[in-house]
């Protein structure tokens, strides 16, 4: 059997292409519906609700997931997110695509999130997004990871 998207040779029972990640069954079947992972608010890490203190850059706080409490500052203009080991922000879980999303600093200094056609999508404040500008206290969900975005004090 060959992949519907890239033509890679696959196992006859493959649901997804190991090379490009494309689904190998009908898009209308229940197996292809992406369902966001939502956890209870009391499961959120306490640091997620606290904005940065003192001088800081724009940052994300991992609120739920194995790395809860970790703060990630946006140092450069582009920050890649995914399961691939070369990602700037490595989220190691099967619910995260290898190249899932990218955070980009615009010319005006704002941070945007763009989904890279990931299988499970990227969510901001519970809504699936293709691309959006982030604001302080926005909750970003990538796979099973919940992150809270905090803007730098300008």
MIBA-96202 format. One record per residue (C-alpha): y, z negated, x; residue in one letter; residue number from 1. Coordinates in nm, 4 decimals. Layout:
BEGIN
+----------+----------+----------+---+-----+
!        y !        z !        x ! r !   k !
+----------+----------+----------+---+-----+
!        Y !        Z !        X ! A ! NUM !
...
+----------+----------+----------+---+-----+
***
This chain:
BEGIN
+----------+----------+----------+---+-----+
!        y !        z !        x ! r !   k !
+----------+----------+----------+---+-----+
!   0.0000 !   0.0000 !   0.0000 ! X !   1 !
!   0.3525 !   0.0813 !   0.1261 ! X !   2 !
!   0.6767 !  -0.1098 !   0.0624 ! X !   3 !
!   0.8857 !   0.0347 !  -0.2216 ! X !   4 !
!   1.2052 !  -0.0049 !  -0.0170 ! X !   5 !
!   1.1298 !   0.0503 !   0.3538 ! X !   6 !
!   0.7840 !   0.2119 !   0.3513 ! X !   7 !
!   0.6223 !  -0.0585 !   0.5686 ! X !   8 !
!   0.2423 !  -0.0816 !   0.5363 ! X !   9 !
!   0.1512 !  -0.3943 !   0.3354 ! X !  10 !
!  -0.1528 !  -0.5883 !   0.2211 ! X !  11 !
!  -0.2724 !  -0.4597 !  -0.1191 ! X !  12 !
!  -0.1907 !  -0.7961 !  -0.2837 ! X !  13 !
!   0.1568 !  -0.8397 !  -0.1310 ! X !  14 !
!   0.4289 !  -0.9589 !  -0.3691 ! X !  15 !
!   0.7067 !  -0.9089 !  -0.1137 ! X !  16 !
!   0.7504 !  -0.6930 !   0.1964 ! X !  17 !
!   0.7098 !  -0.8948 !   0.5157 ! X !  18 !
!   0.9567 !  -0.6633 !   0.6912 ! X !  19 !
!   1.2518 !  -0.6232 !   0.4509 ! X !  20 !
!   1.1739 !  -0.8877 !   0.1831 ! X !  21 !
!   1.1800 !  -0.6403 !  -0.1088 ! X !  22 !
!   0.9754 !  -0.7396 !  -0.4164 ! X !  23 !
!   0.6682 !  -0.5220 !  -0.4688 ! X !  24 !
!   0.6280 !  -0.5772 !  -0.8438 ! X !  25 !
!   0.8322 !  -0.4840 !  -1.1491 ! X !  26 !
!   1.1856 !  -0.6300 !  -1.1470 ! X !  27 !
!   1.1485 !  -0.7333 !  -1.5106 ! X !  28 !
!   0.8424 !  -0.9508 !  -1.4526 ! X !  29 !
!   0.8922 !  -1.3308 !  -1.4606 ! X !  30 !
!   0.7872 !  -1.3550 !  -1.0930 ! X !  31 !
!   1.1154 !  -1.1972 !  -0.9789 ! X !  32 !
!   1.3571 !  -1.4246 !  -1.1607 ! X !  33 !
!   1.5602 !  -1.6358 !  -0.9155 ! X !  34 !
!   1.6034 !  -1.9922 !  -1.0347 ! X !  35 !
!   1.8514 !  -2.2175 !  -0.8564 ! X !  36 !
!   1.7215 !  -2.5473 !  -0.7219 ! X !  37 !
!   1.9278 !  -2.8273 !  -0.8699 ! X !  38 !
!   1.8950 !  -3.1896 !  -0.7719 ! X !  39 !
!   2.0364 !  -3.4946 !  -0.9430 ! X !  40 !
!   2.3856 !  -3.6032 !  -0.8300 ! X !  41 !
!   2.2534 !  -3.9412 !  -0.7153 ! X !  42 !
!   2.0335 !  -3.7577 !  -0.4635 ! X !  43 !
!   2.3426 !  -3.6275 !  -0.2837 ! X !  44 !
!   2.4162 !  -3.7660 !   0.0612 ! X !  45 !
!   2.7079 !  -4.0170 !   0.0450 ! X !  46 !
!   2.9049 !  -3.8330 !   0.3171 ! X !  47 !
!   2.9151 !  -3.5173 !   0.1053 ! X !  48 !
!   3.1705 !  -3.6687 !  -0.1322 ! X !  49 !
!   3.3964 !  -3.7876 !   0.1474 ! X !  50 !
!   3.6413 !  -3.5366 !   0.2778 ! X !  51 !
!   3.7049 !  -3.5128 !   0.6483 ! X !  52 !
!   3.9105 !  -3.7833 !   0.8104 ! X !  53 !
!   4.1757 !  -3.7244 !   1.0763 ! X !  54 !
!   4.2252 !  -3.3834 !   1.2341 ! X !  55 !
!   3.9529 !  -3.1375 !   1.1530 ! X !  56 !
!   3.8642 !  -2.7750 !   1.0962 ! X !  57 !
!   3.7223 !  -2.6250 !   0.7793 ! X !  58 !
!   3.3727 !  -2.7681 !   0.7460 ! X !  59 !
!   3.0548 !  -2.7947 !   0.5424 ! X !  60 !
!   2.8662 !  -3.1177 !   0.4800 ! X !  61 !
!   2.4987 !  -3.0812 !   0.3961 ! X !  62 !
!   2.4644 !  -3.2895 !   0.0794 ! X !  63 !
!   2.0970 !  -3.2317 !  -0.0047 ! X !  64 !
!   1.8061 !  -3.1094 !   0.1997 ! X !  65 !
!   1.6329 !  -3.2160 !   0.5190 ! X !  66 !
!   1.9586 !  -3.2183 !   0.7196 ! X !  67 !
!   2.1653 !  -3.4189 !   0.4638 ! X !  68 !
!   2.4814 !  -3.5711 !   0.6106 ! X !  69 !
!   2.5181 !  -3.3137 !   0.8880 ! X !  70 !
!   2.8743 !  -3.1769 !   0.9227 ! X !  71 !
!   2.9253 !  -2.8188 !   1.0383 ! X !  72 !
!   3.2736 !  -2.7121 !   1.1509 ! X !  73 !
!   3.3760 !  -2.3472 !   1.1256 ! X !  74 !
!   3.4759 !  -2.2708 !   1.4847 ! X !  75 !
!   3.4783 !  -1.8916 !   1.4777 ! X !  76 !
!   3.5718 !  -1.6187 !   1.2346 ! X !  77 !
!   3.2120 !  -1.5546 !   1.1210 ! X !  78 !
!   2.9306 !  -1.8056 !   1.0629 ! X !  79 !
!   2.5886 !  -1.6665 !   0.9737 ! X !  80 !
!   2.3470 !  -1.8634 !   0.7554 ! X !  81 !
!   1.9751 !  -1.8111 !   0.7185 ! X !  82 !
!   1.6221 !  -1.8909 !   0.8211 ! X !  83 !
!   1.6394 !  -1.6648 !   1.1284 ! X !  84 !
!   1.6523 !  -1.8599 !   1.4552 ! X !  85 !
!   1.9649 !  -1.6693 !   1.5661 ! X !  86 !
!   2.1652 !  -1.7899 !   1.2615 ! X !  87 !
!   2.4712 !  -2.0015 !   1.3361 ! X !  88 !
!   2.3609 !  -2.2355 !   1.0562 ! X !  89 !
!   1.9804 !  -2.2440 !   1.0532 ! X !  90 !
!   1.8404 !  -2.3616 !   0.7181 ! X !  91 !
!   1.4676 !  -2.3696 !   0.7795 ! X !  92 !
!   1.3014 !  -2.3398 !   0.4395 ! X !  93 !
!   1.1205 !  -2.0571 !   0.2576 ! X !  94 !
!   1.3834 !  -2.0701 !  -0.0217 ! X !  95 !
!   1.6375 !  -1.9353 !   0.2316 ! X !  96 !
!   1.6282 !  -1.5683 !   0.3366 ! X !  97 !
!   1.6199 !  -1.4858 !   0.7072 ! X !  98 !
!   1.9728 !  -1.3426 !   0.6819 ! X !  99 !
!   2.0947 !  -1.5181 !   0.3679 ! X ! 100 !
!   2.4755 !  -1.5361 !   0.3732 ! X ! 101 !
!   2.7838 !  -1.5281 !   0.5911 ! X ! 102 !
!   3.0972 !  -1.7432 !   0.5928 ! X ! 103 !
!   3.4054 !  -1.5494 !   0.7077 ! X ! 104 !
!   3.7591 !  -1.6602 !   0.7903 ! X ! 105 !
!   4.0140 !  -1.4231 !   0.6329 ! X ! 106 !
!   4.3419 !  -1.3154 !   0.7932 ! X ! 107 !
!   4.5181 !  -1.5845 !   0.5863 ! X ! 108 !
!   4.2833 !  -1.8520 !   0.7249 ! X ! 109 !
!   4.0760 !  -1.9051 !   0.4076 ! X ! 110 !
!   3.6958 !  -1.9232 !   0.4194 ! X ! 111 !
!   3.4881 !  -1.6849 !   0.2084 ! X ! 112 !
!   3.1153 !  -1.6902 !   0.1352 ! X ! 113 !
!   2.9290 !  -1.3584 !   0.1005 ! X ! 114 !
!   2.5647 !  -1.3355 !  -0.0014 ! X ! 115 !
!   2.3656 !  -1.0817 !   0.2042 ! X ! 116 !
!   2.1448 !  -0.9617 !  -0.0840 ! X ! 117 !
!   1.9233 !  -1.2676 !  -0.0439 ! X ! 118 !
!   1.6234 !  -1.3080 !  -0.2710 ! X ! 119 !
!   1.7300 !  -1.6429 !  -0.4209 ! X ! 120 !
!   2.1069 !  -1.5839 !  -0.4096 ! X ! 121 !
!   2.4000 !  -1.8038 !  -0.3130 ! X ! 122 !
!   2.5690 !  -2.0368 !  -0.5604 ! X ! 123 !
!   2.9136 !  -2.1983 !  -0.5690 ! X ! 124 !
!   2.9652 !  -2.4788 !  -0.8207 ! X ! 125 !
!   2.6468 !  -2.3733 !  -1.0002 ! X ! 126 !
!   2.7395 !  -2.0047 !  -1.0414 ! X ! 127 !
!   2.5672 !  -1.7247 !  -0.8531 ! X ! 128 !
!   2.8157 !  -1.5345 !  -0.6346 ! X ! 129 !
!   2.8170 !  -1.2165 !  -0.4311 ! X ! 130 !
!   3.1426 !  -1.3080 !  -0.2538 ! X ! 131 !
!   3.4031 !  -1.5751 !  -0.3191 ! X ! 132 !
!   3.6813 !  -1.7728 !  -0.1522 ! X ! 133 !
!   3.5989 !  -2.1413 !  -0.1073 ! X ! 134 !
!   3.8209 !  -2.4394 !  -0.1934 ! X ! 135 !
!   3.7910 !  -2.8064 !  -0.0967 ! X ! 136 !
!   3.5017 !  -2.9903 !  -0.2632 ! X ! 137 !
!   3.3263 !  -2.6665 !  -0.3688 ! X ! 138 !
!   2.9507 !  -2.7173 !  -0.3823 ! X ! 139 !
!   2.7585 !  -2.4355 !  -0.2151 ! X ! 140 !
!   2.3850 !  -2.3983 !  -0.2755 ! X ! 141 !
!   2.1712 !  -2.1863 !  -0.0450 ! X ! 142 !
!   1.8023 !  -2.2158 !  -0.1224 ! X ! 143 !
!   1.7206 !  -2.5818 !  -0.1695 ! X ! 144 !
!   2.0181 !  -2.6891 !   0.0443 ! X ! 145 !
!   2.3371 !  -2.8161 !  -0.1170 ! X ! 146 !
!   2.6501 !  -2.8145 !   0.0965 ! X ! 147 !
!   3.0025 !  -2.9312 !   0.0202 ! X ! 148 !
!   3.2943 !  -2.7335 !   0.1648 ! X ! 149 !
!   3.6060 !  -2.9150 !   0.2878 ! X ! 150 !
!   3.9251 !  -2.7314 !   0.3859 ! X ! 151 !
!   4.1182 !  -2.8268 !   0.6977 ! X ! 152 !
!   4.4418 !  -3.0125 !   0.6474 ! X ! 153 !
!   4.7092 !  -2.7540 !   0.7086 ! X ! 154 !
+----------+----------+----------+---+-----+
***
